[in-house]
Amino acid sequence: MTTQDYIQLENDYGAMNYKPLDVVLTRGKGVWVWDVEGNQYLDCLASYSAVNQGHCHPRIAAAMQEQIERLTLTSRAFRNDQLGLFYKELCELTHSHLVLPMNSGAEAVETCIKAVRKWGYRTKGIPEGKAEIIACENNFHGRTITLISFSTEAQYRNGYAPFTPGFKIIPFGDAQALEQAITPNTVAFLVEPIQGEAGIIVPPAGYLKRVREICAAHDIVMMTDEIQTGLGRTGKLLAEEHEGVEADLTMIGKALAGGFYPISAVLSNKQVLGVFQPGDHGSTFGGNPLACATARMALKVLVEEGMIENAAKMGDYMAQQLRGISSPYVKQVRGKGLLIGVELRQEARGARRFCEALMKQGVLCKETHEHVIRFAPPLIIQRAEIDFAIERFQTVLASL
C-alpha cells in the first residue's frame, strides 16, 4: 500500500477530528522515524512529549514484554506486585507523599478537580456546591466537557454547551491577578508551568514562586499541570523545579511510560489526596501491572541515562541555534529545555506550510496556535541531529 492508500483509509473510516501532516509512519528508533515509503525523518515533536525517552527504547520494550508474559490487568478489585513499587519509586523521585494513577492526562486533571473540590468541602469548610477553581487564559488541560468548560479557545467549546460551572479565568503569568481573584470559596489554582498548546508561552521569572506563596497564604491548593512540561522536557524532572517550588497537586502523563502505554498520575501531599475513600474515584485500567512495570523502567532510563541533563544542555544549544537564524519571518524563539516555540510573523502566512515543507526535508514538527512551530524532540537528541534540523529549517525559511 502507498501513503495515499493509508490516508484514504483514514479519511473513509475515521472521524475527522485531527488534521495530521500527510506522512504515514511505520517504524521508529531513537529520534528517527520512517514512513511506509521508506523515507527517514527526524522527529521533533516526540508525540507531544510522550516519547521523551526516544522511540522504542530497548530497556522499556524489554520491561514491557516481560510483564506482558506475566500479568497485564487485574483491575483494582485485587492488588498486583507492580503498583506498590511504582508508587514508592515515583514518590521518592518526585518528593511526593501519595500517588493516584490514571490512564490519560485529561483523567489526571479531572481527578485533581474532584480531589480539590472534596478537600474544600471536607477540610476548608466551603459550602457544598460553591467551590471555585481559578485557571488561566489560553490554558490546555484536555478535552473533556469539564476541561473545555474553562478553556478560552473558542473551537474547543463550540457546540458543546452546557458547561460545568465553578471556574474563574485570569491572565497567565500575572500573580497579582491571581491574588485579586481569590474569594472565600476558592479551593485551588490550576496552572501549566509553561503553556504548551498556547504556543510555548513562558511566564515571567519568579511567577511560580509567587504563586506558591499566594496559595499558601490563602490556604488554596496549588495544582501544576506537568503533563507536557514534566519528566525532563524542560531540563528538570518537573518544570516547577526551575523556581524551587513544590505544588500541592501535580499531574504527569505522556512520557511516564515512554510512549509505550497510556498512564498518568496525580502526585500529591497527604492532605489533598487523603480525602478520597474507597469508592470515591477509580479506573479499571488505572494502576494496571503492565502500565506500572513499563512506567517504572521509563523513569529509570530517564534518570540513569542522563536524559534530563541532556535536555537542558541540548535545549540551550537548539534555542541558541534557532535564535541565530536570520529571517524576516521569525518573530521570537522561546521555551525552556527541549520545549521550544518559534513564533512566525503574520507575513509568514501561518506555520502549517513551514511544517509541511520541513516534512519534505526530513524533519517532523507541528504548528500550534497558527503562527508557532513547536520543536520538542526526544530528550536523547544530540548536537549533530539538532544541526540536521537547523540546516533544514534555514532552507525552508529561505525557500518559502
C-alpha positions in Angstrom: 0.0 0.0 0.0 1.1 3.6 -0.7 1.0 6.6 1.5 -2.2 7.8 -0.3 -3.8 4.4 0.3 -3.3 4.7 4.0 -4.5 8.3 4.1 -7.6 7.3 2.1 -8.4 4.6 4.7 -8.3 7.1 7.5 -10.4 9.6 5.6 -13.0 6.9 4.7 -13.4 5.3 8.1 -12.1 7.7 10.7 -13.7 10.7 12.4 -12.2 14.0 11.1 -11.2 15.4 14.5 -7.5 15.7 13.6 -5.5 17.3 10.7 -2.2 15.5 10.7 0.6 16.1 8.3 0.3 13.7 5.4 3.1 11.3 6.4 2.3 7.7 7.3 4.8 6.4 9.8 5.6 2.7 10.3 8.7 2.5 12.4 10.7 4.5 14.9 14.0 4.2 16.7 15.5 6.8 19.0 15.0 10.3 17.5 14.2 8.9 14.0 11.1 7.6 12.3 10.4 6.0 8.9 7.3 6.2 6.7 5.7 3.4 4.6 7.7 4.5 1.6 11.0 4.1 3.5 11.7 7.8 4.0 13.5 8.8 7.2 12.6 11.7 9.4 14.0 13.4 12.5 11.1 13.5 15.0 11.0 17.0 16.5 7.6 16.5 18.2 8.1 13.3 20.2 4.4 12.6 20.2 3.7 15.8 22.1 6.4 14.8 24.7 5.1 11.2 25.1 8.3 9.7 23.8 10.9 11.8 25.7 13.0 8.6 26.1 13.1 8.1 22.3 11.1 5.8 20.1 11.1 2.1 21.1 13.7 2.4 23.8 15.1 -1.2 24.2 15.1 -1.3 28.0 11.5 -0.1 28.2 10.5 -2.5 25.5 12.1 -5.4 27.4 10.4 -4.5 30.6 7.0 -4.3 28.9 7.5 -7.6 27.1 8.4 -9.3 30.3 5.3 -8.0 32.1 3.1 -8.9 29.1 4.0 -12.5 29.5 3.3 -12.4 33.3 0.2 -10.3 34.0 -1.4 -7.4 32.3 -4.6 -6.4 34.1 -6.2 -7.2 37.5 -8.5 -4.1 37.9 -8.3 -2.5 41.3 -10.5 -5.3 42.7 -7.2 -7.0 43.5 -3.7 -5.9 44.3 -0.7 -6.5 41.9 3.0 -6.7 42.6 3.9 -3.7 40.4 1.7 -1.0 41.8 3.3 -0.5 45.2 6.8 -0.5 43.7 5.6 2.1 41.2 4.2 4.3 44.0 7.3 4.1 46.1 9.8 4.8 43.2 7.7 7.7 41.8 7.2 9.3 45.3 10.9 9.1 46.1 11.8 10.5 42.7 9.4 13.5 42.9 9.3 14.0 46.7 5.6 13.3 46.7 3.5 11.8 49.6 0.9 9.9 47.6 0.2 8.8 44.0 -3.1 8.2 42.2 -2.6 6.5 38.9 -4.9 7.0 35.9 -4.6 6.5 32.1 -4.6 9.8 30.4 -3.7 13.4 31.1 -7.3 14.5 31.0 -8.2 11.9 33.5 -5.4 13.1 35.8 -6.7 16.7 35.6 -10.3 15.5 36.2 -9.0 13.6 39.3 -7.4 16.8 40.7 -10.6 18.8 40.2 -12.6 16.2 42.1 -9.9 16.0 44.8 -9.7 19.7 45.5 -13.5 20.2 45.5 -13.9 17.5 48.1 -10.9 18.9 50.1 -12.6 22.3 50.0 -15.8 20.9 51.4 -14.4 18.5 53.9 -11.3 20.4 55.1 -11.7 24.0 54.3 -15.4 24.2 55.1 -16.6 25.7 51.9 -20.4 25.4 51.5 -21.4 22.4 49.3 -21.7 23.3 45.7 -19.8 26.6 46.0 -16.2 25.6 45.3 -14.3 27.7 42.8 -11.1 26.8 40.9 -9.0 29.5 39.2 -7.4 28.7 35.9 -5.5 30.7 33.2 -6.4 32.2 29.8 -5.2 30.1 26.9 -4.9 27.0 29.0 -4.9 23.5 27.7 -5.7 20.7 30.2 -7.6 18.3 28.0 -10.9 17.9 26.0 -13.5 16.5 28.4 -16.7 18.6 28.9 -15.4 19.8 32.3 -12.0 20.7 31.0 -13.2 22.7 28.0 -15.7 24.4 30.3 -12.8 26.7 31.4 -11.0 26.8 28.1 -10.7 30.2 26.4 -10.2 28.6 22.9 -13.5 29.1 21.0 -13.1 26.0 18.9 -12.7 23.7 21.9 -16.1 25.0 23.2 -18.1 25.4 20.1 -21.2 23.2 20.1 -20.6 21.5 23.4 -22.6 23.6 25.9 -23.9 23.4 28.6 -20.7 23.7 30.5 -19.5 22.7 34.0 -19.6 25.7 36.4 -17.2 26.6 39.2 -14.2 28.0 37.3 -12.7 31.5 37.1 -10.3 32.6 34.4 -7.3 35.0 34.9 -4.4 36.1 32.7 -1.4 33.6 32.6 1.8 34.9 34.2 0.0 37.5 36.4 0.4 36.7 40.1 -1.4 39.9 41.1 -4.4 38.8 39.1 -4.4 35.5 41.0 -4.4 37.2 44.4 -7.2 39.5 43.3 -9.4 36.6 42.0 -9.3 34.6 45.3 -12.6 34.5 47.3 -13.6 32.6 50.4 -14.9 29.9 48.1 -11.6 29.4 46.2 -10.2 25.9 46.6 -7.4 25.8 44.0 -5.4 27.4 41.3 -4.6 25.3 38.2 -1.6 26.3 36.0 0.8 25.0 33.4 4.4 26.0 34.3 4.8 26.7 30.5 1.7 26.8 28.3 2.4 24.3 25.5 -0.7 24.3 23.2 -0.9 28.1 23.6 2.3 28.5 21.7 5.1 27.7 24.3 4.3 30.7 26.5 6.9 31.1 29.3 5.7 33.1 32.3 7.9 35.9 33.9 10.7 34.8 36.1 9.5 34.3 39.7 5.9 33.7 38.7 5.6 30.2 40.1 7.4 31.1 43.2 5.0 34.0 43.9 2.0 31.7 43.0 3.3 29.2 45.6 3.4 32.0 48.2 -0.1 33.3 47.4 -1.7 29.8 47.5 -0.1 29.1 50.9 -1.1 32.5 52.3 -4.8 32.0 51.3 -5.0 28.2 52.0 -5.8 27.2 48.5 -4.3 24.2 46.6 -1.6 24.9 44.0 -2.0 22.5 41.1 0.5 22.3 38.3 -0.3 20.5 35.0 3.1 19.0 34.1 1.7 16.5 31.6 3.7 18.2 28.8 6.4 20.0 30.8 7.2 17.2 33.2 9.6 14.2 33.1 12.6 16.1 31.8 11.2 18.1 29.0 12.4 21.5 30.2 15.7 20.3 31.6 14.4 19.5 35.1 12.4 16.4 36.2 9.5 18.8 36.7 9.3 22.3 35.3 8.3 23.7 38.7 11.8 22.9 39.9 13.2 25.8 37.9 11.8 28.1 40.6 12.3 25.7 43.6 8.7 25.2 44.3 6.5 22.1 45.0 2.9 22.2 44.1 0.3 20.5 46.3 -1.0 18.5 43.3 1.0 17.8 40.2 -0.3 16.0 37.1 2.1 13.9 35.0 1.5 11.7 32.0 2.6 11.3 28.4 6.3 10.2 28.8 5.5 8.4 32.1 5.6 5.1 30.1 8.0 6.3 27.4 5.2 6.3 24.8 4.7 2.5 25.2 1.4 2.6 27.1 -1.1 5.2 28.4 -0.6 6.0 32.0 -0.9 9.2 34.0 -0.5 10.1 37.7 -1.5 12.6 40.3 1.3 13.4 42.7 0.1 14.9 46.0 0.6 15.7 49.6 -1.4 13.6 52.0 -3.8 16.4 52.9 -5.5 16.6 49.5 -5.5 13.1 48.1 -6.2 11.9 51.6 -9.8 13.0 51.2 -10.5 10.0 48.9 -12.1 7.0 50.4 -12.8 3.6 48.7 -15.4 4.1 46.0 -14.9 7.8 45.6 -12.8 7.6 42.5 -11.3 4.9 40.3 -10.5 3.4 36.9 -10.5 -0.2 35.7 -7.2 0.2 33.9 -5.6 2.8 36.3 -2.6 1.3 38.0 -2.6 -1.9 36.0 0.6 -4.0 36.3 1.5 -3.6 32.6 1.4 0.2 32.9 3.2 0.2 36.2 6.0 -2.1 35.1 6.5 -0.1 31.9 6.5 3.2 33.7 9.0 2.0 36.3 11.5 1.3 33.6 10.7 4.5 31.7 11.5 6.5 34.8 14.7 4.6 35.4 16.1 5.2 31.9 15.1 8.9 32.1 17.3 9.3 35.2 20.0 6.7 34.7 20.8 7.6 31.1 21.1 11.3 31.8 18.2 12.4 29.6 17.1 15.3 31.9 20.6 16.8 31.9 20.8 16.3 28.1 17.5 18.1 27.7 18.9 21.1 29.5 22.2 21.1 27.5 20.8 20.3 24.1 17.8 22.7 24.7 20.2 25.6 25.3 22.1 24.6 22.1 19.0 24.3 20.0 17.5 27.6 21.2 20.8 29.3 20.6 21.0 27.9 17.0 17.4 28.9 16.3 17.9 32.4 17.6 20.9 32.7 15.4 18.8 32.2 12.2 18.4 35.4 10.3 14.9 35.5 8.7 12.3 38.2 8.3 9.7 35.5 9.1 10.9 34.7 12.6 9.4 36.9 15.3 10.6 35.1 18.5 12.2 31.9 19.8 11.1 31.0 23.3 11.0 28.0 25.6 12.9 26.0 28.2 14.9 22.9 27.7 13.7 21.0 24.7 10.3 22.6 24.7 10.9 25.4 22.1 8.5 27.5 20.1 9.4 29.5 17.1 6.8 32.2 16.6 6.5 33.5 13.0 5.3 36.9 11.9 2.0 37.4 10.3 3.6 37.9 6.8 4.8 34.3 7.0 1.2 33.3 6.4 0.9 30.6 9.1 3.2 27.9 10.5 1.5 25.0 8.8 3.1 25.4 5.4 6.5 25.6 7.1 5.8 22.3 8.9 4.8 20.7 5.6 7.9 21.9 3.9 10.1 20.7 6.8 8.4 17.2 6.4 9.6 17.1 2.8 13.1 18.0 4.1 13.1 15.1 6.6 12.1 16.9 9.8 8.8 16.5 11.6 7.3 19.4 13.5 3.8 20.6 14.2 2.2 24.0 14.3 0.4 25.3 17.3 -1.8 28.4 17.5 -1.4 29.0 13.8 1.8 31.0 13.9 4.1 28.9 16.2 6.3 25.9 15.2 6.9 23.6 18.2 10.3 21.9 18.4 10.2 19.2 21.1 12.4 16.3 20.0 13.1 13.2 22.2 15.4 14.1 25.1 18.2 11.8 23.7 18.9 14.2 20.8 22.5 15.2 20.1 24.2 18.2 18.5 24.6 16.6 15.1 20.9 15.8 14.9 20.0 19.4 16.0 22.3 20.7 13.3 20.5 18.5 10.8 17.1 20.1 11.9 18.5 23.7 11.9 20.1 23.4 8.5 16.8 22.2 7.0 14.8 24.9 8.9 17.0 27.5 7.4 16.5 26.0 3.9 12.7 26.1 4.4 12.7 29.7 5.7 14.7 30.8 2.6 12.7 28.8 0.1 9.2 29.9 1.3 
